[in-house]
Amino acid sequence: MTPSVRIQDPSPLTPHPLSVELPKTVSLRPAQGGQLPKGFLSATVPELPYDAGADSEHAAAVVTVQGAGVYLYDLPSQQCLHSWSVTPGTLFTCPARFLPAPASATGLSPSKAVVVEKEGEEGAEVEGEADGEPTATAAPSLTGNVYLAVDCGPDVPVQQRGALVWSWEVKPRREAAEDVAVGRAKSSAKFSRPIFQLATHVEDPSVPESAYIAVIHSGGEISMISRDLKTRPAMWHHSPLLHASARSSVLWSTTVPLPPDDKGKRVLCIITVLHHTNPKGDGVDVRTVRVHHVWKGGHRVKLLSETALSIPKAEEVGRSQRELVPIPVSFAYQADVNRLAIAYANRQVRIYQLGGSDVEASEVLYISLLPAKIGFPPVNAESARGPRGISITALNSNYLAVVASRKTESDYEDALTVWDTNYGTLQYETGLNKSVATNQEVATASYSQFRMYHTSAAVSSVSGPILFISTSIPYSLAPIAFRCGINFAPYFCPPLSLASVLGKLRISGSSTATSAPAESSDIRVGGLGMGGVPVVPPPSTSNPQELEEWKKTVTEANSLDREYLSQLTNPKHTKNEQAFEALLVKWLSKQAEAQYRAVGKEWNPAPSDDRLALIKTLPRVELSQPALLQLTGRIFATPSTFWPKRAIRYLLRTNQLSSRALEGSLMRAVLEKEDVSILEGVLKGVTDLSEAEIVEAIVFVCACGEGKEGRVEALDAFVTSLAERGRADLDGQPAGGVSQGQAYFLTLAFQSPRSDHFMTRALRKLGVEEVGVLLEWVRGSILRNTWATPQEEGQKPSHPVKGDFWWLFSDTTTPRLTTHWTLTLDALTLLLDAHLPTIILTPSLHTLIAPLRFIIKRDARNMDLASKRLRGVVAGVCEGARVRREREEKERKAGKEKGKVSKKEKKERKEEIKEKARWKRMVENVEVMGGQEYLVEVYKF
């Protein structure tokens, strides 16, 4: 099955929503008087580390909230390390930026951890003694400077409004004072022109002076200023365009650091979109894209190109025939392919190719957002410069994320959609969260218009590519009062292919673009790809008769597939499981015959009286995504009354069952039916289970609620039947507090693909009883085949004993022991991360933790002791093996045969064998647990 875009459930970056009230002079209704906030209400900007390379991950995230302040987060740990509040009523021009400090300035890397000593202790170390506990912990730390462009406020003079930059110094946590200061920063810089955007850049990490701040002004000018806001290396002015009286204003701007050159220096690329008008009415109305390069530590700024953008014409949309002016409201830049995406107020996105030789940028793609049901009222040129109800972000060179609101039956929801920028298809769609419009003023005034968004893409060292989504929901419009929350969603975007586009093309009428009537020779199959199996390839000739015959064949096959699917998904035709599976076998048999016939073979299934038994031997039939969606929707709709088990097993056997392809939850349907055999197949064969679904399976296996005895008996009976058929080996499963069946399924659950970060969050849904069952399972896994527990010291173990390090030195016939040990330790780590306070506050769980601590601590001590005593012996053996390998390699290169060895070489080999035997006897005589010690001296001549 073709992989599709996958986005995990959003997780909050901020612990709780922020509520902000702005002054009475600030309003979202500028037509009624009042000042409009510039650009955003809340925004998140990811920042790279100081020594970032071409593929570096982001180290920090800066959250800016209008009227509240700035919050600096460490991205790997998702902790807010610093925050700065401002005087109420202070507004910002653009989101704040963070410029990391070099490692030489503080003695440590700006994105590394620092050691935090315990209170009352001196000279703490990161690692404690062998018998003691660690005396220090590691905490994330960021160092550098935070910059903020201020628009207005009580602390801003009137003559400096919109042209002032504040700066705060970020010190390590152990040196920084508490961030309780309110008001303007200690360091500031004033400019002569209004500010539109800030950007930070480090040209050469080895030269601290090469770090600077780029200031993009509202008129298109660019200024450079040093880290301390004292030196201004360069200033770029634009020349009037087309007319001396023309005025320019920046609509949007972004910066892209180019890959380092041979000397390790990176050039900063600045892309700005401007709108040029002529107030005297001479007809100048142009939008252009400027590309600048900045190098030599900000001392050189050069305009590389300025390309015109075509302005879309107004279109009539909807029954009211109301004219929607195509005003740009959001922008995104795809750096890898040099493309610019612009979202317009009439619910369309246009993609422009930059960097060509033409004077005007070419429009390469048009996307209509109507299929996603995204809608917001039109905006005018003035309100488009304020907070926006839509935000677009480039995920990579092939995909574009669009976040906006849409109205449901009774409320509004935030919609996240992902579109490909090559074909314009909707690849992913989901609702993030729902918020009922309870405020009367907002509810009566097109509530979706006043939900504001800001998105940005980043790469985290923990979660990989992530999408930041800042949502601001006003509950008062004049003056503005809003609540905002910052969430991040990890995502995966596969390589774009034509197969991933089939079945996702826009519906007829979704695009306003017109096309000429199709000629009679055009091949237009309505549902191509519904069945998924090509009947015959298209003819290579242009003979109209052959093309017509091929078209007829494909159309008939497509119609037949649609007829089968309509009957399979209609409960009136397939009233029970037997009827459904019989019809499915009939359809898949025809598909298999066509699949074999396409490659010149014949499919001859084994004869059987029971036609339903044929489904066990059916080959894999590639079903298209629409067909698979319809089938799984019918199969898992009502598991209590309709459960075609053979069909589910076929989908599992052919690896075509996907959890993400269902509207509901696959795991919930399986657990509702309590089908143990299907549960095993899902845990083994479905690779895209979410962490929440895995935890649901763990809760089911723990069986702590009602019906515990019956569920455990069902699990044990199933695993026993597997062992009798030779499909499961229970020797490595733990004994003690959990049954064999529970241990088998818990192992499968923790073997499922997962992200440890999100698995820890999902495990927090477990109760105390489930935590106890998991600890019993981990305890049984670790204590099996090892020495007695501390409470049983001096007693003879009741089970086989292999001694210390059984998990490390197990024989090659039982490699599962080492794997199972690693698996249970990973599960224990996740469980402690999620439920450490629960375990501490629950005395009944202490008896389960104590043996684990004893075994792990003892093995760690013994390993350290063995390393100290055997280091010299093992080094000698390894040195002899290295010398032997080098000699054999020389002999092989010299072309010597194995049988032709000189007497001298034979004698040397005999001496080497005797020496090796002597070393081996010495190793065998060493007693690891406090026996006789050898003093080994090695001499080399």
N, C-alpha and C positions, 0 to 999 in steps of 0.2 A: 504494500500500500504506500502511495506517495506520501512522504512526510509533509506535515502542514505546520503553519505557525502555531506556536504554543506560548501562552502567557499564563503564569501562575497567578493565584489569587493575590491581590495587593496586600501589603503589610504596612502598618503605620510607621513612619519615621518619627513623627512627633508623638509623645505618649498620650496626648489628649488634644482635642481641638482648641484653637485659640480664638478668643472673642475680643474684638476691637471695635471701639467707637471713635469715629473721626469727628472733627469740628463741624459746626453747623454750616460753615462756608463751603464744605466739600459735599458734592452731590453727584449721583449717577444720572441726573437729569439736567444737563447743562442748559437746555432750552428754557428751563424755569429759573435760571440764575444759579450761581454757585460755581465752585471750581471742580473740575473733573480730575480725578487721580490719573497720573500718567502711567499708562502701560499695564499695570498689574495691581492686584491687591495682595497676593502672596506668590512667591516664586522660589524655586530651588535651582541652584547652579552648581554642577559638579566641578571639581578642580583637580588638576594633575599634580603629582609630586614635583619637587624642585628639579630632580635629575631625571625627568620623564624622557623615555625613549619613543621609538616609533609606535610600539604596541603597548605602552604602559597603561596600567590600570589607575583609575581615579582614587585619590587618597582622602579627599574631603568633600563635603557638600555644604554650601552656604545657603541658609534659608533666610529670606527677607520678607517681613510682613509690614505693610504700610501702617504707619502710626504706632507700631509696637517696638520693633527693633530688629537686630540681626542675630542669628544663631549659627554657630559653627559646629558641624558634626564630623566626627571621625567615621569615614564610610565603612571600613571593615568591621568595626565594632558597633556602629550605629549609635554611638553615644554623643550627646551634646556636651562638648568640652568647654565651650566659651559662649557667652551671650552678652549682648550690649543693648540696653534699653535706651530709648530716646524720650524726650519730653513729649507728653501728649499733644497731638496736633501737628507733629512733624511728618512731612511727606517726602517721599524719595522719588528721584527721577528714573532710576533703573535698579535692578537687583545688585546687591553688594557682591564684591569679588574678593578672593583670598589669594595672596602671593606668598608661597612658602619661602622660608629662609633656608640658606645653604647649611649643610651639616657642620661646616667649619665654624659657623657663627655661634652655635650652642654646644658643639661637641657631640651631637647626636643627630641622626637622620630625622627630618621633620615629620616623617610618617611612621617612625618606629616607636616601640614601647620604651618607657622609662621605668626605672625601678622605684617603687614607692615603699619606703621603710615603714615598719610598724611603729606606732607611737611608743615612745619611751625606750627604743632600742637604737643602738649605734652600730655602724659598720655592717648593715644588713647585706646579705648576699642573695643572689637569685636562687641558688641551690643550697639546701640545708645539708646537715650531716646525714650519714647513712642511717643512723638510728633515730634521728630527730625529724621534726617537721620543717618545711620551708619557712624561712624567716622573712620573706619579702614576696611581694606580688608585682606583676607587670601591668602597667596601665597605659592605654594609648595616649599619645601626646602629639600636638601640632604646634609648630612655631612659624612665625612670619608676620604678615600684616594684612588687615582687612580694610577695604576701601569702600566708601559709600558716597554716592552722588545725592546731594540733598536738594530738594525742590523749594520747600518753604517750611516755616515753623517758628515757634517763639524764640529759638536761639539763633535764627538766621536773619541777618540784616536785610532790609528791603532791597538794597542795591546788589546783594549777593545771591538773590533767589535764582535757583536753577543753574547756577554756575559755581557751586561750591562742592568740594570733595573733602570728606572727613576720613581720618585714618586712625585705627587702633592697632597697637602692637600685641601680638599673640605670643605669650611666653609659655614655657613648659608648665604643666599643672603643679609641679612642686615649687615653682618660683612665682607663679601668677597669683595675684591677690584676687579676692572674690570680686566677681563681675557685678557689682551693685551700683556702679555709677550711672546716673541718669543725666541725659543732656548731650551737648556737643562733645566731640572728641578733642583730645589734647592737641592733635596735629591736624592741620587743614591747609587747603590750597584753593585760591580763587582764580577763576578764568574770566576772560573778557566776553566769552560767548556761552550761550546756554548749552548744557550737556545733554546728550541723548543716551550714550552707552559708555560703559567702562570695560576694559579688557586688560588682563595681566599676561605677561610673557617672560620667559627665561630663554635668552638666545644661546648662551653657553654656560652650562652648569659649573664649569671650572673657573669662570670669571664672575664674581658676585656683582660687579658693576653692570653686567649685561642684563639684569632683571629690571623691567620698567613697567609702567602703566600706560596703556593707550587710551586716550580720551576722544571719543567720536562726538562731535558737536552736532546740534540740531540742524545747522545749515550745511553740513557735509564736510566741514573742516576737521582736521585730525591733529591732536596735540600729543606730545610725548612728555612724560614726567618721571623722575626717578623714584625709587622706593621711599625715600625720606621726604618726598614732595618739595624738594628744594631746587633741584636741577631740572631744566626743561630743554632736552637736547634738540628737538625739532618741532616745527609747526608747518602743516600743509594747508594751503589755501586753494580754493577752486576758482576757476575763471567762469564768468557768466556764460550760460549756455543759450545759444540761438539768439538771445536778445540781451541787451545791456541791462534792461530793467527786470529781467526774469529773477524770480526768487526760488530758492531750492530749500527743501525740507526733507529730512531723513524719515523714511517710513519704517525701516528695519535695518539692523546691522548685526553681523556676527564675525567672529575671528576663527581662523583655522591655522594652527602651527604646522608648517610644512615639515617633512622628514628631514633629519639632520644630514648635512653634507659630509664630505670627506673629513673636514676638520671638526665635526661634532657640533656645528652651529646650525640653529634652526631659524628660518625666516618666518615672520608673522604675516599671514595673509588676511586682509580686512576686506570683507564684502559688505557693501552698503546699497540699499535700494532707496532712491530719492524720487521725489515728485517735484517737477519744475512747473511753475505757473507764472503768468504775467499779470500783475495787478492792474495794468493799464488796458487790458482787454485786447491785446494784439494777437490772440489765438494760440499762445504758447501753453500747451498742456501735455507734458511728456513725463514718462517714468523711465528711469535709467538704472542700470546696475554698474557700480564702480568696483574695481578690484585694485587694491593697493598692496604693495609689499613694503615691509619695514625690516631693516637690518642695521648692522653696526651699532648695536646697543640702543636703538631708537634714534640714532643721529641721521639716518637716511630714510626718507619716505618717498615712494615713487608710485605714481598712478600708471598701472599697466594697461587698463582698458576701461572704456565706458560704453556700454551697450544699451540700446533702447529696448524697452519692453512694450509689446502691443497691449493696448487697453481694450478689454472685451467690451462689446456693445451690450446695451441694456436689453434684457429679454423679458417677455411676458410669460409668467409662470402661474399656474393655478386657475381656478374657475373665475376668480375675481378679475383676472387679466390685469393685475397690479404690476406696475413696472418696478423691478428690483434693480437698482443701480449696482453694478459689479465693483464695489469698493473692496480693496484688499484688507483683510482682517487678521491674517496670520501667515507666517513665512517659515520655510525650512530649507536647508541647504544640504545636498548630498555631495560631500567633498570628493569621494572616490570617482564619481562620474561627472563632476562639475555641472550639476543640475540644480535649478532653483524651483521650489514648489511654492505656489501662492494659493491660499484659500480665500475665496471671495464671499461677500455677504449673501449672494444668491445661491449658496449651497453648491458650489462647484470648486474644484481644485484643478489648476493648470500647471503643467510641468514645462519648464523652459530649459533649453540647452544653452549653456554659456561657453565662452571661449572660442567661438567660431570666427571666421573672417568676415562675416556679415555685420552690417551696422546694427541690425536689429536681431535680438535673440529669437531663435526659432522655437515655436511651441510644438513639443513632441508628443504631448498626451493631454487629454481632457478627461477628468473624472467627475462624475455626478454623484453627490452624496445622497440622492433621493432613495436608493435602495436601502440604506441604513436608517431611513426615517428620521434623519437629523434635520431639525428645523429651528430657525430663530428669525425674528423680525429683521427687516433691513435696518441698516445703520447709516448715519450720515458721515461726512468727512470728519466732523469734530468728534463725535462719539467713538469713531474707529481708532482714535489715538489714545483712548482710555483702556480700562480693563476689557478683555475680550471674552465672549461666550464660546469661543472655539480656539483650540490650539493644535497645531500640527508639528510633528517632529520626525526627522529622518532616522529610522532604526539602522539602516545600512544602505548600500547602493541600490537595493531592489524593493525596499519596503518603506511605507510611510504610515505613521500612527496618527490618528485623528481622534481627539477627545472633545466631545460636545455633549449637550443635553438633548433629551427627547422626551416627549410626553407619552405616558402610558394611559391606562384606562382611568386611574384615579389620582395619580401623582406624577412626579418627574424623576428621571434617573439619569445618571452620568453614563454615557455610552462611550466605550472604547472600541474603535474599529481600526483594522490594519489593511491597507491597500497595497497592491504591488504597483510599482511605477513604470512597468514595461508594457503591461496589457490593461491596467486599470481595473482589475478584478478585486472584489471584496474577499480577502483571505481569512479574516478573523473578526468576530463581533461578539461583544458581551456587555452586560450592564454591570457597572461597578458597584453602585449603591443607590438606594432610593431615599428621597427626602420629600415628605409631604409638605405642601405649601400651606402652612398653618397661619401665617401672617396675612391678614385681610388685604393690606395694601399691596403686598407682593403678589398674592394670589389673583388679584383682579387686574394685574398689569403684565401679562405675558411673562410668567415667572422664569421661563427658560432663558430669556434674554439677560437676566441679571445673575446667572450662575457663571462665575468667572473661572478660567482655567489657565494654567501655565504648565507646560511639559518640557522635559529635557531628558536626554539619553546619556547613560554613563556605563562604565564597566567596573564592577566590584570584584575584589579578590575573593569574596565569599560566595556571591551568587552569580557571577558572570555578568552578561549584559542586563541592565535594568532600566526601567522607564520611571522617572519621577513624575508624579501627577499632583499638582497643587490645586486644590479646589477651594473656592471662596463662595460662600452662600450668604448674600445680604438678607437681613431681616428688617432693614430700614433703608430707604433709598435717599431720603433728604431729611436730615443728614445721614451719611452712610454709617451703618453698623452691620458687621458681618462676622461670621464664623469661618475659620479656615482650618484645613487639615492637609498634611503632607503624607502621601503614600508612595511606595515604590513597588513595582511589579517586575520580577525577573521574566525574561522572554527568550524565546529561541526562534530564529528565522532560518529555515533551510534554504539551500540554493534554489533559486526560482527556475522552474522548468515548465514546459508546455503541459506536461501531465498534471501539474498542480493547478493549472488554470482551467482545465476541462471541468465542466460542471459548476464553475463559479463565475461564468460570464454574466454580464449585467442583463437583467430581464428586458424584454422588449418594451420600449417606451421610456426607459429610465434615463436615456440620454436625449438631449434636445438637439443633437446634431442630426442633420438630414442627410440622406444618402439617395443615390439614384436607384430606380427600380432594378431588381435583379434580372439579368438576362436568362433566357431559357437554358443556356448551357451551364449556369452556375450551380454548384452543388451546395445545397443548403438543407442539411438534415437537422430537424428540430431537436432531437435528444441524443445526438451522437455521444457514445461513451456510456449509455445507460446500463448496458449489459456488461461492458468492459472487455469483451473478447472480439477482436476483429474477425469478420467473416473471411474476407479476401482483401488483399491490399489494393489500392486504387490502380487503375491501368496506367501504364507509362505513355500510352499514345493519346493523341488529341482527337481520336475518332468519336464523333458525337454519339454514335450508337453504342459503343462500348462504355462510354461515360454514363449513358442513360441506364444501361443494364446494371452497372456497378451501383449507381444511385438507387435503383429499385431494390437491389439485394440488401443494401445497408438499411434502407427505409423499412423493408419488411422485417429484418432482424430487430431493428429498434422498436417497431410496433409490437412485435411478439414479446420482447423483454418488458415493455411497459404493461402489456396485458397480464403477464405473469406477476409482476410486482403489484399491480392493482388488486389482483385476487389474493396475493399473500398478505397484503396489508389491510384487507377488508375482512372484519370478523364474520360477516355474513357468509362468505365463501369458505373461510377456514375457521370453523366453529370450535375445533379442539386441536390438540397437539398433533394427533395422528394425521388429520387432514392437512394441516400446515406442513408437516414434514414430508408427506407424500408428494404434495405439489412442489415443494422445494427440491426434492430429489429429482423429480421429472424435469424441472427447469435446469438444474445444475448438470444433469446428464446431457441435455442438448448442448449446453455451453461447453462441456468437456469434449463432446464429439466435434464441435466446431473448432475447439482449440487444437485438438490432435490433427484434424483435417487441414488446418492452416499450415502445419509443418510437414504435411505429407505422410502422416501416420494414421493408424486406426486404433480406436479405443475399444477394447473388448473386456468389459467387466466380467468378473466371475459370476456364473449363473447362481441364482438364489431364489428360493420360494418367497422369502420375505423381502419385499422391495425396499422397506425401510432399512434393512441391514446393509443395503448398497451404500448408504451414506458414510459408513465406516471406511470404505475403500475409494471413495471419490477423490480424484486428484484436486489440487488447488486450482480453483477457478478465480481469476482476477476480477473482482467485482468493482465497479466504479464507486466513487464516494457517494453520489446521490442514492444509488441502489443500496449500498451498505447502510446508509443512514435510515432509509425507510425500513429495511429489514430489522435492524437492531431496535428501532423505535417500536415496532410491533412486538418483538420478542420480549423485551424487558418492560413493557408498559404496565402490565398487571401480573406480577409474578405469583401472586397467591391463587389466581384462577387460570392462568395460562403460562405454561412453562415447557416449551419444546426442548427437551434436554439433548436430544440427538443433534439438533441444529446448532445449539450452543457449543457442543463438543466439536462439531465440524469447524466452526469459526475459530475455536481455540486451536485446533490441530493445524489449521492452515495459516495461523498467525494473522488473522484479519479482524480480530476483535480489538477495539480501541475504546478506552474509557472516555477520551476527549471527544469521541464522535457521537456521544449520547447527550441528549438534552438534560437528562437526570443523572443519577449516580449509578454506575455499574455495580459498585460494591454494595450499595444499599439494597439493590434488587436481589443480589445473590444472598445477602444476609437475611432479607425478609423471607426468602424461600427456605433458608437454612439448609441449602444443598452443599454438603461437605465436599463432594467430589468436584463440583463446579468451582467451589472456593479454591481448591488446590490448583485447578487449571488456570484460574484467573491470577493467582499469586505467582505461578510459574511462567505463564505465557503472555500476560498483558504487561507491557513495559512502560506505559504512560500513566500508571496509577498515581494519583496525587498522594501527598503525605497524609492528608486527612482521611482518605479512603484506606490507607494502610493501617492507620490507627483504629479505624472502625473495625477492621478485621482482627486486630489485636484485642480489642474489647470483647468481640464475639468469642475468641478462643479462650480468653481468661475465664469466661463463664462465671461472673460474680453476681449476676442478677438472679431472676427467677428461672427455674428450669435448669439449674446448674448441673445436676446429676445426669439428666438426660442428654444434655449437650456434650458433656465430657465423655459419656459412654458412646455417643455417635462418633466423636473424633477418634476414640481408641479403636472402635470397631473398624473404621475405615482404614486406619494406619495398619492394623493387624492384617487386614485383607491385602494391603499392598505388600507387606512383608512376606506373606504366604506366597504371593505371586512373584516374589523376587524383585519388586519395584522399589522397595524401601529397606534400608539397613538400619536397624534400631540400636546397634551396639554402641554407637557414639552418642546416643541421646541421654540426657541427664536423668537421674533418678532422684526421688525425694518428694518435694512439695507439689510437683506437677506431674501429670500423666504423660505416657508416651505420645498420645495423640496431641496433647497441648504443646509438648516440646517440638514435635515435628512441624506443626503449623506456625509456631512462633519463629522457628528457624526460617521458614519460607517467607514470613512477613518481613523479617529484618534483612533478608537477602534481596528484597525487591529494590530496584533502582530508586534512589532518593537523593535529596539534598539535606545534609545534616542540619543546616540552619533551620529549614522549614520543618524537618522532622522533629526537632526539639520543640518548636512552637506547637506542633500538632499533638505531641505527647503530653502537653500540659492539660489536655482534656481528660486524662485518665484520673480515676478516683484512687483512694487509698488502697482499696482491695485489689484493683488491677496492678498498682505499683508493687504490692506484696507478692502477687503471683509472678510478676516479671523478675523480682529479686530472687524468688525461690528457683526460677528457671536458670538464672545466671549462677546462683550458688551451686545448684546441682551440676551444671556444666563444668564449673571450675574444680569442684571438689571430687568429681569422679576421676578414678585412676590416679589419685594423688594420696599424700599422707593424710592421717586422721586430722580432724578439726581440733582447734585448741582445747575444746571441752573434752575431747577424747584422747588427749595425749597420754601415752603410757598404755593404752589399750590396743588390742589387735583390731585392725580395720576389718569391717564386715564385707568388704568388696575387694577385688583384685588391686594390687598395688604395683605401680611402675616406678615410684620414686620421684624425686625432684626433676623438673624440666621435662616431664613426659610430653608436654605439648611442643617442645622444641626438638627432642631427639626421638620422636615416634618413628617406627619403621616405615618403609616405603609402601607397605601394603595397606596402611591406614593413614593416608594423608589427610583424611577428613578431620582428624583430631586437631591438627594445627589450624585448619580453616575454621573449625567450630570454635576453638579458643579465641581466635581473632574476632569472630562474629559476636560472641557473647561479650567480649570486652568492649567492642564498639557499642553494643546495646546498653551496657552498663554506663558508659560515658554519656550517651544521650539521655538516659534516664536520670542520672545525677544532675545533668545540666537543667533538665526540665523540672525536677521534683526534689531538689536538695532541701528547700525549706520544709516540704511535706515530710521527708524522711527524718529531719532533725526533730520535728514536733510530734512525731508518732513513735512512742516507745516500742510498739510491737515490731517495728521494722529494724530496730537496732540490732536484734539478734541475728538478722540476716546479713547485715553489713559487716559485723565484726569478723566472721570467718573469712570473708573476701579480703578485708584489709590484712589479715594475718598471712594469708597465702601469697598475695601479691607482694607484700613487703618482704617476706622471707625469700621468695624467689629472686627478687631484685638484689637483696643482700648477697645471696649465694652466687649470683651471676657476677657481681662485682668482685667477690672473693676469688672465684675461679679465674676471672680475667687477670687478676694480679699475680696469681701463682703459676699460671700456665702461659703467661705472655712470652717468656723467653723460649720455652720449649716449642710452642706453636710457631713462633717466628722462625726458629731453626728449621722446622719441618717445611714451612712455606718457602723458605729460601732454597732448600734442596729441590723442592718441586719446581721452582722457577728456573733454577739452573738446568734441570733435566729438560724442561720444555724448550729452553733456548738452544740446547745442544741438539735436540731432535729436530728443531726447525732448521738449524744449520745443515744437518745431515740431509734433510729433505730437499733443501735448496741446492746442495751440492750434487744431488742425484744419486746418492749411495743407496744400494739395495740393502734390505733388512738382513739377508743371510751373509753378506760380505762385511764382516766386522773383524778388525785386527785383534791379535792376542792382547795387546796393550789395552784396547778399549774394553775387552771382555773382563780383564782383571780390574779395571777401574769400576765397572758396573757391579762386580761381586763385592768390592769394598764398599760401594755405595749402599748395596742391599744390607750388608752387615751393619753399617752405620745407622741405617733407617730402623733396623730391628732393635738396636740398642736404645735409640730415642723412644721407640714405641714402648719398650719395657719400662723406661723411666716414667712415661706418661701414665701407664697402667698402675704403677706403684704409688702415684700421688693420691692421697686421700683428701678429697675436697673439704669434707666436714671436719676440719681441725685435726688432721693426722700429722705424719712426719713431713717436714718441709725440706726441700732441696735448695742448696745454693749453687746456681748454675753460672759458670763463667765461660764465655765464648771468646776464643782468640782467633783472629784472622791474620794470616801471614801473606 
